[in-house]
Amino acid sequence: MRGSGQLASFMKVPVLARQAFSTPARRLTNKVPEAQKLFQADNGLPVHIKGGTGDVVLYRATMTLTLGGTMYSLYWLVFASFPHKKE
């Protein structure tokens, strides 16, 4: 019988799901106090770059895209505000 193998594997799903989401299966450590120490340290850096190089790269990429998009929008606004030659 071909269907009985599929039924048996289907019956294992609740057991596997319970094991995956049970507390003893995963030990999570609380990293919030470490992050609080990092971000509350008085080292003269703005909070958006206290996380390290990754934060600096993400901040600069965001600012570049924001300024680029603003300039692009202003260009098309100025372009659309002047009359065009009809050929």
PDB file of N, CA, C and O in Angstrom:
ATOM      1  N   MET A   1       0.840  -1.178   0.000  1.00  0.00           N
ATOM      2  CA  MET A   1       0.000   0.000   0.000  1.00  0.00           C
ATOM      3  C   MET A   1       0.878   1.231   0.000  1.00  0.00           C
ATOM      4  O   MET A   1       1.711   1.438   0.882  1.00  0.00           O
ATOM      5  N   ARG A   2       0.670   2.009  -0.980  1.00  0.00           N
ATOM      6  CA  ARG A   2       1.498   3.189  -1.172  1.00  0.00           C
ATOM      7  C   ARG A   2       1.125   4.321  -0.217  1.00  0.00           C
ATOM      8  O   ARG A   2       2.008   5.053   0.230  1.00  0.00           O
ATOM      9  N   GLY A   3      -0.125   4.480   0.098  1.00  0.00           N
ATOM     10  CA  GLY A   3      -0.600   5.586   0.922  1.00  0.00           C
ATOM     11  C   GLY A   3      -0.214   5.487   2.386  1.00  0.00           C
ATOM     12  O   GLY A   3      -0.155   6.510   3.067  1.00  0.00           O
ATOM     13  N   SER A   4       0.053   4.280   2.897  1.00  0.00           N
ATOM     14  CA  SER A   4       0.347   4.138   4.320  1.00  0.00           C
ATOM     15  C   SER A   4       1.682   4.773   4.683  1.00  0.00           C
ATOM     16  O   SER A   4       1.830   5.272   5.798  1.00  0.00           O
ATOM     17  N   GLY A   5       2.660   4.770   3.779  1.00  0.00           N
ATOM     18  CA  GLY A   5       3.950   5.423   4.042  1.00  0.00           C
ATOM     19  C   GLY A   5       3.797   6.929   4.135  1.00  0.00           C
ATOM     20  O   GLY A   5       4.427   7.584   4.965  1.00  0.00           O
ATOM     21  N   GLN A   6       2.955   7.463   3.275  1.00  0.00           N
ATOM     22  CA  GLN A   6       2.702   8.897   3.303  1.00  0.00           C
ATOM     23  C   GLN A   6       1.937   9.287   4.558  1.00  0.00           C
ATOM     24  O   GLN A   6       2.177  10.350   5.130  1.00  0.00           O
ATOM     25  N   LEU A   7       1.029   8.444   4.981  1.00  0.00           N
ATOM     26  CA  LEU A   7       0.252   8.714   6.188  1.00  0.00           C
ATOM     27  C   LEU A   7       1.155   8.678   7.419  1.00  0.00           C
ATOM     28  O   LEU A   7       1.007   9.494   8.329  1.00  0.00           O
ATOM     29  N   ALA A   8       2.086   7.733   7.442  1.00  0.00           N
ATOM     30  CA  ALA A   8       2.994   7.626   8.586  1.00  0.00           C
ATOM     31  C   ALA A   8       3.888   8.855   8.682  1.00  0.00           C
ATOM     32  O   ALA A   8       4.132   9.359   9.779  1.00  0.00           O
ATOM     33  N   SER A   9       4.380   9.342   7.545  1.00  0.00           N
ATOM     34  CA  SER A   9       5.223  10.538   7.581  1.00  0.00           C
ATOM     35  C   SER A   9       4.394  11.771   7.945  1.00  0.00           C
ATOM     36  O   SER A   9       4.898  12.699   8.577  1.00  0.00           O
ATOM     37  N   PHE A  10       3.124  11.777   7.544  1.00  0.00           N
ATOM     38  CA  PHE A  10       2.249  12.895   7.891  1.00  0.00           C
ATOM     39  C   PHE A  10       1.944  12.913   9.384  1.00  0.00           C
ATOM     40  O   PHE A  10       1.760  13.981   9.968  1.00  0.00           O
ATOM     41  N   MET A  11       1.890  11.746  10.000  1.00  0.00           N
ATOM     42  CA  MET A  11       1.599  11.651  11.425  1.00  0.00           C
ATOM     43  C   MET A  11       2.774  12.129  12.273  1.00  0.00           C
ATOM     44  O   MET A  11       2.578  12.449  13.445  1.00  0.00           O
ATOM     45  N   LYS A  12       3.984  12.188  11.727  1.00  0.00           N
ATOM     46  CA  LYS A  12       5.155  12.631  12.467  1.00  0.00           C
ATOM     47  C   LYS A  12       5.239  14.162  12.556  1.00  0.00           C
ATOM     48  O   LYS A  12       6.005  14.686  13.365  1.00  0.00           O
ATOM     49  N   VAL A  13       4.480  14.868  11.755  1.00  0.00           N
ATOM     50  CA  VAL A  13       4.555  16.329  11.703  1.00  0.00           C
ATOM     51  C   VAL A  13       4.274  16.987  13.049  1.00  0.00           C
ATOM     52  O   VAL A  13       5.050  17.859  13.441  1.00  0.00           O
ATOM     53  N   PRO A  14       3.225  16.634  13.780  1.00  0.00           N
ATOM     54  CA  PRO A  14       3.005  17.293  15.082  1.00  0.00           C
ATOM     55  C   PRO A  14       4.150  17.067  16.067  1.00  0.00           C
ATOM     56  O   PRO A  14       4.497  17.964  16.836  1.00  0.00           O
ATOM     57  N   VAL A  15       4.735  15.873  16.043  1.00  0.00           N
ATOM     58  CA  VAL A  15       5.842  15.571  16.953  1.00  0.00           C
ATOM     59  C   VAL A  15       7.046  16.431  16.604  1.00  0.00           C
ATOM     60  O   VAL A  15       7.679  17.005  17.490  1.00  0.00           O
ATOM     61  N   LEU A  16       7.367  16.524  15.319  1.00  0.00           N
ATOM     62  CA  LEU A  16       8.503  17.333  14.887  1.00  0.00           C
ATOM     63  C   LEU A  16       8.280  18.814  15.178  1.00  0.00           C
ATOM     64  O   LEU A  16       9.209  19.521  15.569  1.00  0.00           O
ATOM     65  N   ALA A  17       7.058  19.278  14.988  1.00  0.00           N
ATOM     66  CA  ALA A  17       6.754  20.687  15.260  1.00  0.00           C
ATOM     67  C   ALA A  17       6.884  20.981  16.751  1.00  0.00           C
ATOM     68  O   ALA A  17       7.396  22.035  17.128  1.00  0.00           O
ATOM     69  N   ARG A  18       6.431  20.071  17.596  1.00  0.00           N
ATOM     70  CA  ARG A  18       6.529  20.261  19.033  1.00  0.00           C
ATOM     71  C   ARG A  18       7.992  20.282  19.459  1.00  0.00           C
ATOM     72  O   ARG A  18       8.371  21.080  20.317  1.00  0.00           O
ATOM     73  N   GLN A  19       8.816  19.422  18.878  1.00  0.00           N
ATOM     74  CA  GLN A  19      10.223  19.390  19.219  1.00  0.00           C
ATOM     75  C   GLN A  19      10.935  20.661  18.753  1.00  0.00           C
ATOM     76  O   GLN A  19      11.822  21.169  19.438  1.00  0.00           O
ATOM     77  N   ALA A  20      10.549  21.159  17.609  1.00  0.00           N
ATOM     78  CA  ALA A  20      11.209  22.348  17.065  1.00  0.00           C
ATOM     79  C   ALA A  20      10.902  23.592  17.884  1.00  0.00           C
ATOM     80  O   ALA A  20      11.749  24.477  18.003  1.00  0.00           O
ATOM     81  N   PHE A  21       9.701  23.672  18.450  1.00  0.00           N
ATOM     82  CA  PHE A  21       9.311  24.878  19.164  1.00  0.00           C
ATOM     83  C   PHE A  21       9.350  24.728  20.678  1.00  0.00           C
ATOM     84  O   PHE A  21       8.935  25.638  21.394  1.00  0.00           O
ATOM     85  N   SER A  22       9.836  23.606  21.175  1.00  0.00           N
ATOM     86  CA  SER A  22       9.903  23.442  22.620  1.00  0.00           C
ATOM     87  C   SER A  22      11.102  24.202  23.168  1.00  0.00           C
ATOM     88  O   SER A  22      12.091  24.402  22.463  1.00  0.00           O
ATOM     89  N   THR A  23      11.015  24.621  24.414  1.00  0.00           N
ATOM     90  CA  THR A  23      12.071  25.435  25.016  1.00  0.00           C
ATOM     91  C   THR A  23      13.388  24.688  25.178  1.00  0.00           C
ATOM     92  O   THR A  23      14.431  25.282  24.904  1.00  0.00           O
ATOM     93  N   PRO A  24      13.415  23.441  25.600  1.00  0.00           N
ATOM     94  CA  PRO A  24      14.712  22.786  25.765  1.00  0.00           C
ATOM     95  C   PRO A  24      15.457  22.591  24.450  1.00  0.00           C
ATOM     96  O   PRO A  24      16.680  22.448  24.451  1.00  0.00           O
ATOM     97  N   ALA A  25      14.740  22.582  23.332  1.00  0.00           N
ATOM     98  CA  ALA A  25      15.402  22.357  22.047  1.00  0.00           C
ATOM     99  C   ALA A  25      16.297  23.534  21.671  1.00  0.00           C
ATOM    100  O   ALA A  25      17.316  23.347  21.006  1.00  0.00           O
ATOM    101  N   ARG A  26      15.933  24.726  22.083  1.00  0.00           N
ATOM    102  CA  ARG A  26      16.716  25.915  21.735  1.00  0.00           C
ATOM    103  C   ARG A  26      17.078  26.665  23.007  1.00  0.00           C
ATOM    104  O   ARG A  26      16.219  26.949  23.841  1.00  0.00           O
ATOM    105  N   ARG A  27      18.324  26.973  23.139  1.00  0.00           N
ATOM    106  CA  ARG A  27      18.767  27.800  24.260  1.00  0.00           C
ATOM    107  C   ARG A  27      19.145  29.167  23.702  1.00  0.00           C
ATOM    108  O   ARG A  27      20.166  29.313  23.029  1.00  0.00           O
ATOM    109  N   LEU A  28      18.329  30.145  23.982  1.00  0.00           N
ATOM    110  CA  LEU A  28      18.586  31.495  23.520  1.00  0.00           C
ATOM    111  C   LEU A  28      19.178  32.315  24.658  1.00  0.00           C
ATOM    112  O   LEU A  28      18.713  32.254  25.797  1.00  0.00           O
ATOM    113  N   THR A  29      20.198  33.073  24.334  1.00  0.00           N
ATOM    114  CA  THR A  29      20.787  33.948  25.341  1.00  0.00           C
ATOM    115  C   THR A  29      20.268  35.359  25.144  1.00  0.00           C
ATOM    116  O   THR A  29      20.013  35.786  24.018  1.00  0.00           O
ATOM    117  N   ASN A  30      20.116  36.072  26.233  1.00  0.00           N
ATOM    118  CA  ASN A  30      19.629  37.438  26.187  1.00  0.00           C
ATOM    119  C   ASN A  30      20.799  38.367  25.883  1.00  0.00           C
ATOM    120  O   ASN A  30      21.690  38.540  26.715  1.00  0.00           O
ATOM    121  N   LYS A  31      20.797  38.962  24.699  1.00  0.00           N
ATOM    122  CA  LYS A  31      21.884  39.848  24.280  1.00  0.00           C
ATOM    123  C   LYS A  31      21.527  41.323  24.450  1.00  0.00           C
ATOM    124  O   LYS A  31      22.317  42.197  24.090  1.00  0.00           O
ATOM    125  N   VAL A  32      20.358  41.601  24.987  1.00  0.00           N
ATOM    126  CA  VAL A  32      19.911  42.982  25.147  1.00  0.00           C
ATOM    127  C   VAL A  32      20.819  43.786  26.076  1.00  0.00           C
ATOM    128  O   VAL A  32      21.152  44.922  25.736  1.00  0.00           O
ATOM    129  N   PRO A  33      21.240  43.259  27.232  1.00  0.00           N
ATOM    130  CA  PRO A  33      22.121  44.064  28.096  1.00  0.00           C
ATOM    131  C   PRO A  33      23.433  44.466  27.418  1.00  0.00           C
ATOM    132  O   PRO A  33      23.934  45.570  27.629  1.00  0.00           O
ATOM    133  N   GLU A  34      23.988  43.558  26.596  1.00  0.00           N
ATOM    134  CA  GLU A  34      25.217  43.895  25.871  1.00  0.00           C
ATOM    135  C   GLU A  34      24.970  45.026  24.872  1.00  0.00           C
ATOM    136  O   GLU A  34      25.779  45.946  24.749  1.00  0.00           O
ATOM    137  N   ALA A  35      23.848  44.947  24.163  1.00  0.00           N
ATOM    138  CA  ALA A  35      23.515  45.987  23.202  1.00  0.00           C
ATOM    139  C   ALA A  35      23.242  47.315  23.904  1.00  0.00           C
ATOM    140  O   ALA A  35      23.604  48.374  23.390  1.00  0.00           O
ATOM    141  N   GLN A  36      22.609  47.266  25.071  1.00  0.00           N
ATOM    142  CA  GLN A  36      22.349  48.496  25.818  1.00  0.00           C
ATOM    143  C   GLN A  36      23.651  49.166  26.229  1.00  0.00           C
ATOM    144  O   GLN A  36      23.779  50.387  26.137  1.00  0.00           O
ATOM    145  N   LYS A  37      24.616  48.375  26.682  1.00  0.00           N
ATOM    146  CA  LYS A  37      25.917  48.942  27.054  1.00  0.00           C
ATOM    147  C   LYS A  37      26.583  49.594  25.850  1.00  0.00           C
ATOM    148  O   LYS A  37      27.170  50.670  25.962  1.00  0.00           O
ATOM    149  N   LEU A  38      26.488  48.935  24.699  1.00  0.00           N
ATOM    150  CA  LEU A  38      27.110  49.466  23.482  1.00  0.00           C
ATOM    151  C   LEU A  38      26.474  50.790  23.057  1.00  0.00           C
ATOM    152  O   LEU A  38      27.178  51.758  22.768  1.00  0.00           O
ATOM    153  N   PHE A  39      25.158  50.830  23.022  1.00  0.00           N
ATOM    154  CA  PHE A  39      24.475  52.010  22.505  1.00  0.00           C
ATOM    155  C   PHE A  39      24.364  53.136  23.525  1.00  0.00           C
ATOM    156  O   PHE A  39      24.147  54.284  23.138  1.00  0.00           O
ATOM    157  N   GLN A  40      24.506  52.846  24.808  1.00  0.00           N
ATOM    158  CA  GLN A  40      24.429  53.893  25.815  1.00  0.00           C
ATOM    159  C   GLN A  40      25.797  54.428  26.217  1.00  0.00           C
ATOM    160  O   GLN A  40      25.887  55.344  27.035  1.00  0.00           O
ATOM    161  N   ALA A  41      26.854  53.869  25.656  1.00  0.00           N
ATOM    162  CA  ALA A  41      28.209  54.333  25.983  1.00  0.00           C
ATOM    163  C   ALA A  41      28.398  55.755  25.469  1.00  0.00           C
ATOM    164  O   ALA A  41      27.965  56.088  24.365  1.00  0.00           O
ATOM    165  N   ASP A  42      29.040  56.582  26.268  1.00  0.00           N
ATOM    166  CA  ASP A  42      29.271  57.979  25.890  1.00  0.00           C
ATOM    167  C   ASP A  42      30.626  58.075  25.185  1.00  0.00           C
ATOM    168  O   ASP A  42      31.630  58.445  25.794  1.00  0.00           O
ATOM    169  N   ASN A  43      30.637  57.735  23.890  1.00  0.00           N
ATOM    170  CA  ASN A  43      31.879  57.768  23.131  1.00  0.00           C
ATOM    171  C   ASN A  43      31.865  58.820  22.027  1.00  0.00           C
ATOM    172  O   ASN A  43      32.754  58.830  21.175  1.00  0.00           O
ATOM    173  N   GLY A  44      30.885  59.693  22.030  1.00  0.00           N
ATOM    174  CA  GLY A  44      30.836  60.792  21.082  1.00  0.00           C
ATOM    175  C   GLY A  44      30.279  60.431  19.710  1.00  0.00           C
ATOM    176  O   GLY A  44      30.178  61.302  18.845  1.00  0.00           O
ATOM    177  N   LEU A  45      29.920  59.189  19.491  1.00  0.00           N
ATOM    178  CA  LEU A  45      29.370  58.778  18.201  1.00  0.00           C
ATOM    179  C   LEU A  45      27.855  58.919  18.203  1.00  0.00           C
ATOM    180  O   LEU A  45      27.212  58.686  19.227  1.00  0.00           O
ATOM    181  N   PRO A  46      27.282  59.298  17.071  1.00  0.00           N
ATOM    182  CA  PRO A  46      25.820  59.289  16.982  1.00  0.00           C
ATOM    183  C   PRO A  46      25.302  57.844  17.080  1.00  0.00           C
ATOM    184  O   PRO A  46      26.012  56.899  16.736  1.00  0.00           O
ATOM    185  N   VAL A  47      24.094  57.692  17.538  1.00  0.00           N
ATOM    186  CA  VAL A  47      23.554  56.359  17.790  1.00  0.00           C
ATOM    187  C   VAL A  47      23.436  55.533  16.507  1.00  0.00           C
ATOM    188  O   VAL A  47      23.506  54.305  16.563  1.00  0.00           O
ATOM    189  N   HIS A  48      23.260  56.183  15.351  1.00  0.00           N
ATOM    190  CA  HIS A  48      23.073  55.417  14.124  1.00  0.00           C
ATOM    191  C   HIS A  48      24.363  54.825  13.580  1.00  0.00           C
ATOM    192  O   HIS A  48      24.313  54.075  12.606  1.00  0.00           O
ATOM    193  N   ILE A  49      25.518  55.129  14.165  1.00  0.00           N
ATOM    194  CA  ILE A  49      26.756  54.489  13.720  1.00  0.00           C
ATOM    195  C   ILE A  49      27.509  53.812  14.865  1.00  0.00           C
ATOM    196  O   ILE A  49      28.666  53.432  14.689  1.00  0.00           O
ATOM    197  N   LYS A  50      26.889  53.654  16.019  1.00  0.00           N
ATOM    198  CA  LYS A  50      27.552  52.999  17.146  1.00  0.00           C
ATOM    199  C   LYS A  50      27.701  51.500  16.941  1.00  0.00           C
ATOM    200  O   LYS A  50      28.500  50.867  17.631  1.00  0.00           O
ATOM    201  N   GLY A  51      26.958  50.920  16.020  1.00  0.00           N
ATOM    202  CA  GLY A  51      26.991  49.482  15.802  1.00  0.00           C
ATOM    203  C   GLY A  51      28.207  48.995  15.051  1.00  0.00           C
ATOM    204  O   GLY A  51      28.435  47.787  14.990  1.00  0.00           O
ATOM    205  N   GLY A  52      28.997  49.882  14.476  1.00  0.00           N
ATOM    206  CA  GLY A  52      30.201  49.458  13.785  1.00  0.00           C
ATOM    207  C   GLY A  52      30.164  49.769  12.296  1.00  0.00           C
ATOM    208  O   GLY A  52      29.388  50.605  11.832  1.00  0.00           O
ATOM    209  N   THR A  53      31.017  49.081  11.570  1.00  0.00           N
ATOM    210  CA  THR A  53      31.195  49.332  10.139  1.00  0.00           C
ATOM    211  C   THR A  53      29.917  49.070   9.349  1.00  0.00           C
ATOM    212  O   THR A  53      29.587  49.821   8.431  1.00  0.00           O
ATOM    213  N   GLY A  54      29.214  48.029   9.696  1.00  0.00           N
ATOM    214  CA  GLY A  54      27.969  47.711   8.985  1.00  0.00           C
ATOM    215  C   GLY A  54      26.957  48.834   9.086  1.00  0.00           C
ATOM    216  O   GLY A  54      26.273  49.151   8.113  1.00  0.00           O
ATOM    217  N   ASP A  55      26.857  49.440  10.265  1.00  0.00           N
ATOM    218  CA  ASP A  55      25.928  50.555  10.442  1.00  0.00           C
ATOM    219  C   ASP A  55      26.361  51.773   9.633  1.00  0.00           C
ATOM    220  O   ASP A  55      25.523  52.481   9.076  1.00  0.00           O
ATOM    221  N   VAL A  56      27.668  52.018   9.568  1.00  0.00           N
ATOM    222  CA  VAL A  56      28.178  53.158   8.804  1.00  0.00           C
ATOM    223  C   VAL A  56      27.887  52.962   7.318  1.00  0.00           C
ATOM    224  O   VAL A  56      27.456  53.894   6.640  1.00  0.00           O
ATOM    225  N   VAL A  57      28.122  51.758   6.816  1.00  0.00           N
ATOM    226  CA  VAL A  57      27.860  51.476   5.395  1.00  0.00           C
ATOM    227  C   VAL A  57      26.375  51.608   5.093  1.00  0.00           C
ATOM    228  O   VAL A  57      25.994  52.198   4.082  1.00  0.00           O
ATOM    229  N   LEU A  58      25.538  51.062   5.962  1.00  0.00           N
ATOM    230  CA  LEU A  58      24.094  51.154   5.752  1.00  0.00           C
ATOM    231  C   LEU A  58      23.617  52.601   5.806  1.00  0.00           C
ATOM    232  O   LEU A  58      22.777  53.004   5.002  1.00  0.00           O
ATOM    233  N   TYR A  59      24.143  53.384   6.744  1.00  0.00           N
ATOM    234  CA  TYR A  59      23.773  54.795   6.851  1.00  0.00           C
ATOM    235  C   TYR A  59      24.171  55.563   5.591  1.00  0.00           C
ATOM    236  O   TYR A  59      23.374  56.325   5.044  1.00  0.00           O
ATOM    237  N   ARG A  60      25.408  55.359   5.135  1.00  0.00           N
ATOM    238  CA  ARG A  60      25.873  56.084   3.942  1.00  0.00           C
ATOM    239  C   ARG A  60      25.121  55.660   2.691  1.00  0.00           C
ATOM    240  O   ARG A  60      24.821  56.497   1.839  1.00  0.00           O
ATOM    241  N   ALA A  61      24.812  54.380   2.567  1.00  0.00           N
ATOM    242  CA  ALA A  61      24.035  53.919   1.416  1.00  0.00           C
ATOM    243  C   ALA A  61      22.635  54.529   1.436  1.00  0.00           C
ATOM    244  O   ALA A  61      22.116  54.944   0.399  1.00  0.00           O
ATOM    245  N   THR A  62      22.026  54.580   2.627  1.00  0.00           N
ATOM    246  CA  THR A  62      20.694  55.167   2.749  1.00  0.00           C
ATOM    247  C   THR A  62      20.708  56.649   2.396  1.00  0.00           C
ATOM    248  O   THR A  62      19.831  57.130   1.680  1.00  0.00           O
ATOM    249  N   MET A  63      21.704  57.370   2.901  1.00  0.00           N
ATOM    250  CA  MET A  63      21.791  58.798   2.605  1.00  0.00           C
ATOM    251  C   MET A  63      22.068  59.044   1.117  1.00  0.00           C
ATOM    252  O   MET A  63      21.525  59.982   0.535  1.00  0.00           O
ATOM    253  N   THR A  64      22.907  58.210   0.505  1.00  0.00           N
ATOM    254  CA  THR A  64      23.194  58.351  -0.917  1.00  0.00           C
ATOM    255  C   THR A  64      21.941  58.128  -1.751  1.00  0.00           C
ATOM    256  O   THR A  64      21.647  58.906  -2.659  1.00  0.00           O
ATOM    257  N   LEU A  65      21.200  57.060  -1.441  1.00  0.00           N
ATOM    258  CA  LEU A  65      19.960  56.802  -2.174  1.00  0.00           C
ATOM    259  C   LEU A  65      18.927  57.902  -1.953  1.00  0.00           C
ATOM    260  O   LEU A  65      18.210  58.273  -2.883  1.00  0.00           O
ATOM    261  N   THR A  66      18.845  58.420  -0.741  1.00  0.00           N
ATOM    262  CA  THR A  66      17.888  59.480  -0.436  1.00  0.00           C
ATOM    263  C   THR A  66      18.233  60.749  -1.194  1.00  0.00           C
ATOM    264  O   THR A  66      17.367  61.359  -1.822  1.00  0.00           O
ATOM    265  N   LEU A  67      19.492  61.144  -1.137  1.00  0.00           N
ATOM    266  CA  LEU A  67      19.898  62.368  -1.839  1.00  0.00           C
ATOM    267  C   LEU A  67      19.812  62.196  -3.350  1.00  0.00           C
ATOM    268  O   LEU A  67      19.402  63.113  -4.061  1.00  0.00           O
ATOM    269  N   GLY A  68      20.197  61.023  -3.837  1.00  0.00           N
ATOM    270  CA  GLY A  68      20.091  60.759  -5.277  1.00  0.00           C
ATOM    271  C   GLY A  68      18.645  60.801  -5.748  1.00  0.00           C
ATOM    272  O   GLY A  68      18.345  61.386  -6.788  1.00  0.00           O
ATOM    273  N   GLY A  69      17.755  60.186  -4.991  1.00  0.00           N
ATOM    274  CA  GLY A  69      16.337  60.200  -5.353  1.00  0.00           C
ATOM    275  C   GLY A  69      15.731  61.590  -5.291  1.00  0.00           C
ATOM    276  O   GLY A  69      14.888  61.941  -6.116  1.00  0.00           O
ATOM    277  N   THR A  70      16.156  62.384  -4.316  1.00  0.00           N
ATOM    278  CA  THR A  70      15.664  63.762  -4.215  1.00  0.00           C
ATOM    279  C   THR A  70      16.131  64.590  -5.404  1.00  0.00           C
ATOM    280  O   THR A  70      15.353  65.340  -5.994  1.00  0.00           O
ATOM    281  N   MET A  71      17.397  64.451  -5.748  1.00  0.00           N
ATOM    282  CA  MET A  71      17.929  65.200  -6.896  1.00  0.00           C
ATOM    283  C   MET A  71      17.245  64.766  -8.193  1.00  0.00           C
ATOM    284  O   MET A  71      16.933  65.606  -9.037  1.00  0.00           O
ATOM    285  N   TYR A  72      17.015  63.486  -8.354  1.00  0.00           N
ATOM    286  CA  TYR A  72      16.346  62.968  -9.547  1.00  0.00           C
ATOM    287  C   TYR A  72      14.917  63.512  -9.638  1.00  0.00           C
ATOM    288  O   TYR A  72      14.461  63.898 -10.715  1.00  0.00           O
ATOM    289  N   SER A  73      14.224  63.541  -8.514  1.00  0.00           N
ATOM    290  CA  SER A  73      12.858  64.076  -8.492  1.00  0.00           C
ATOM    291  C   SER A  73      12.846  65.559  -8.822  1.00  0.00           C
ATOM    292  O   SER A  73      11.988  66.019  -9.576  1.00  0.00           O
ATOM    293  N   LEU A  74      13.794  66.316  -8.262  1.00  0.00           N
ATOM    294  CA  LEU A  74      13.865  67.750  -8.557  1.00  0.00           C
ATOM    295  C   LEU A  74      14.197  67.999 -10.020  1.00  0.00           C
ATOM    296  O   LEU A  74      13.661  68.924 -10.630  1.00  0.00           O
ATOM    297  N   TYR A  75      15.077  67.181 -10.586  1.00  0.00           N
ATOM    298  CA  TYR A  75      15.406  67.323 -12.006  1.00  0.00           C
ATOM    299  C   TYR A  75      14.155  67.186 -12.866  1.00  0.00           C
ATOM    300  O   TYR A  75      13.910  68.013 -13.744  1.00  0.00           O
ATOM    301  N   TRP A  76      13.361  66.142 -12.617  1.00  0.00           N
ATOM    302  CA  TRP A  76      12.166  65.940 -13.433  1.00  0.00           C
ATOM    303  C   TRP A  76      11.096  66.985 -13.136  1.00  0.00           C
ATOM    304  O   TRP A  76      10.297  67.303 -14.017  1.00  0.00           O
ATOM    305  N   LEU A  77      11.059  67.514 -11.947  1.00  0.00           N
ATOM    306  CA  LEU A  77      10.123  68.585 -11.631  1.00  0.00           C
ATOM    307  C   LEU A  77      10.468  69.843 -12.416  1.00  0.00           C
ATOM    308  O   LEU A  77       9.586  70.492 -12.979  1.00  0.00           O
ATOM    309  N   VAL A  78      11.761  70.188 -12.454  1.00  0.00           N
ATOM    310  CA  VAL A  78      12.205  71.350 -13.224  1.00  0.00           C
ATOM    311  C   VAL A  78      12.000  71.100 -14.711  1.00  0.00           C
ATOM    312  O   VAL A  78      11.555  71.994 -15.431  1.00  0.00           O
ATOM    313  N   PHE A  79      12.318  69.899 -15.179  1.00  0.00           N
ATOM    314  CA  PHE A  79      12.153  69.562 -16.592  1.00  0.00           C
ATOM    315  C   PHE A  79      10.696  69.690 -17.020  1.00  0.00           C
ATOM    316  O   PHE A  79      10.414  70.175 -18.116  1.00  0.00           O
ATOM    317  N   ALA A  80       9.775  69.262 -16.172  1.00  0.00           N
ATOM    318  CA  ALA A  80       8.361  69.289 -16.506  1.00  0.00           C
ATOM    319  C   ALA A  80       7.772  70.695 -16.401  1.00  0.00           C
ATOM    320  O   ALA A  80       6.708  70.961 -16.960  1.00  0.00           O
ATOM    321  N   SER A  81       8.447  71.588 -15.695  1.00  0.00           N
ATOM    322  CA  SER A  81       7.875  72.917 -15.486  1.00  0.00           C
ATOM    323  C   SER A  81       8.152  73.880 -16.643  1.00  0.00           C
ATOM    324  O   SER A  81       7.539  74.946 -16.703  1.00  0.00           O
ATOM    325  N   PHE A  82       9.042  73.539 -17.546  1.00  0.00           N
ATOM    326  CA  PHE A  82       9.332  74.406 -18.689  1.00  0.00           C
ATOM    327  C   PHE A  82       8.657  73.864 -19.943  1.00  0.00           C
ATOM    328  O   PHE A  82       8.513  72.653 -20.108  1.00  0.00           O
ATOM    329  N   PRO A  83       8.246  74.774 -20.827  1.00  0.00           N
ATOM    330  CA  PRO A  83       7.589  74.308 -22.056  1.00  0.00           C
ATOM    331  C   PRO A  83       8.586  73.612 -22.970  1.00  0.00           C
ATOM    332  O   PRO A  83       9.783  73.897 -22.945  1.00  0.00           O
ATOM    333  N   HIS A  84       8.070  72.697 -23.771  1.00  0.00           N
ATOM    334  CA  HIS A  84       8.914  71.942 -24.692  1.00  0.00           C
ATOM    335  C   HIS A  84       8.611  72.339 -26.122  1.00  0.00           C
ATOM    336  O   HIS A  84       7.498  72.763 -26.436  1.00  0.00           O
ATOM    337  N   LYS A  85       9.600  72.203 -26.987  1.00  0.00           N
ATOM    338  CA  LYS A  85       9.397  72.485 -28.415  1.00  0.00           C
ATOM    339  C   LYS A  85       8.557  71.387 -29.036  1.00  0.00           C
ATOM    340  O   LYS A  85       8.767  70.202 -28.778  1.00  0.00           O
ATOM    341  N   LYS A  86       7.611  71.793 -29.851  1.00  0.00           N
ATOM    342  CA  LYS A  86       6.832  70.813 -30.598  1.00  0.00           C
ATOM    343  C   LYS A  86       7.460  70.701 -31.977  1.00  0.00           C
ATOM    344  O   LYS A  86       7.669  71.703 -32.661  1.00  0.00           O
ATOM    345  N   GLU A  87       7.757  69.483 -32.373  1.00  0.00           N
ATOM    346  CA  GLU A  87       8.411  69.269 -33.668  1.00  0.00           C
ATOM    347  C   GLU A  87       7.429  68.929 -34.732  1.00  0.00           C
ATOM    348  O   GLU A  87       7.813  68.717 -35.882  1.00  0.00           O
TER     349      GLU A  87
END
